[in-house]
């Protein structure tokens, strides 16, 4: 979701990718979240306040992407442990263009020199071919579920992606209700 074609080495990395997003200017500390997918199903997720006070969306997105990179490196180690090692990078899907440009550019700039701590892990992982960044539109950012309130249709669409179904949250809620009624009916017969 959000890409027109699979990126290079996507099958060799067992379809491992992550959506990452951060809100900014909500509190002194922004709220961030990410979800890591493997074989088209959610594997790990996180949604909590960041430990940094960011001056811009670029900084909050970079801090959250750094947190996501740590989890992707852990996911790579787990893949080795279960004897399904990933070949090539795992992809970080982000909707912030300045963040993706900053972590892929060598050296520091006036903008990133005081915020280098968060970018250094992502840059290291990119250089070692552990991760790669891809830009997606804000309309396709599944990690928005962890960072901000969404309208019902967007929430339903993103929940369908997270649940790896075609019916989304409302369908899941309806199926769960039918299952509860069937279970109640079965228990009443006993």
N, C-alpha and C positions, 0 to 999 in steps of 0.2 A: 504494500500500500504506500503510495507516494513515489514510486519509481516506475518508469516506463519499461525497463528491462532489468533482469538480474545483473548485478555488477560482476566483474571478473572474479573467478575462483569462488563463486557463491556456493556451488555444490560441494567443493572440496572443504569448505569451512562448515559443512553440515547446515547451511542456511543460518549461521549465527549472525545476528545483527541486533542493534539496540536503538530505540527511540529515546531521546533525552531532551528535556525542556526545563526551563526555569522561569518563574515569574519574577518581576522586579518592581520595586517601588510600592510593595504592598505593606511591608513592615520595615524596620531597620535591617532585618535579615531576610533575604528572599527565600522563597519556597521552591524546591526543585524535585524532580522526579525522573526516573528512567525505568524502562522495561526491556529486558533482554530476551530475545526469541531464539529458539533453536529448533530446527525442523518445523518451522511455522507454528510453534506453540510457545507461550510465555514460559520462560525458565526461571528468571529472577526479576524482582522489581523492588523499587524503593521510592518513597515519597516522604520527604521531611525538610525541615528548614536547613539552610546552609549555614556553615559556621563563619562565613565571611560577610562583611557589610560591603556590598558592591556599589560602585558609582554609576554603573550602566548595565544595560541588558547584556552587552558583550561580556562583562566580567562575571555576571551571575550565570550566564550560559556556559562560560568556560569552567567555572568552578563545578557546576553540575556535570559537565562532560568529563572532567577529571575524575569525579566520583564514579561515573559510569565506566570509565576506562579501567579503574581498579577492579570493578566487578567483571569486566570482560577478560582481564588478565587472569582472574580467579577462574572464570568459566573455561578458559583455555587449559589451565592446569587440571581442572576436573575432567576435561575431555581426554587428556593424556591418561589420567588415572583410570578412566573407564575404557581405555584402549580404543578410543575413537578420536585420535588427534586431529585437530583442525589444520588444514593446509591453507596458507594465505591469510589475509586479514579478516577480522570480524568488522562489520561496518557500523559506524555511529551515524544515525540519521538525525540531523539537527535542522532547525528552521532559522538559524541565525547566521547570516552570510559572513558577518565580520568575524565571528568565532571560527568558522571553518577556514577562512583565509588566514587568520592569525596563527593557528596551530600548524598550518601547512607551510608557512613562510619561515625561512631560516633567519636566525638572529632576532634582535629585539628592536622595537620601534619606540617612539615617544609614548605611544599609547600602551604598550605592553611591558615596558621595562619594570614598573613597580608591581606588576601583576604576573610576573614570570613564574611564580611558584606553581600556579595551577596549570599553566601551559606546558611546563617542562615534562610532566608525566605523559601528557598526550603526545607531545612531539617525540619523546623517546619511543613510545609505543608505535607511532607512525614510522619512524626511522627503522625500527626492528621488524616492521611488517606485521605487527600484532593487531593493529587497528587501522582503519581508514575512515575518513569522514565523507559524508555525502549530504548535500543540501536538499531538503524536501520543503514543500509548501506548508504554510501554517495550517491550511485546511486538512492536511494529511498527518498532522502531528498527534499521534496516539498518546504521547506522554502528557498532553494537556489534561488528561483525566486526573493526574496527580497534582497539578499545579493551580487549577482555577475552576470555578463553576462553569459548566457548559450548558448550552440549550439541549433540549430533549433529543432532537434528531442527531446532533453531533455525539452526545453521550452514548446513545444507542449504537451508532456506527462504530465508535471506538471500543465499546464493550464487546461488540461482535468480533472485532479483531482480537481483543484480549482473551475472549472465551473460545476463540478459534471455531466459531460457528457462523451460520448465515442468519440467525434469528435475533441476535443482539440481546440487550438487557430485558426489554419488555417480553420477548419470546421466552427467555430464560425464566423470568418471573412467572409467566403463565404456565410453563411446563412444570416448574417447581410446585405451583398451586395444584395442578392436576395430579402430580405425584403424591402430594400430601393428602388430597381427598381419597385417592385410591388406597393409600396406606391406612387411612382412618377407617375406610369401609372394610378393609381386610381385618383390621384389629377388632372391629365391632362384631364380625362374624365369629371370632374365636371365643 
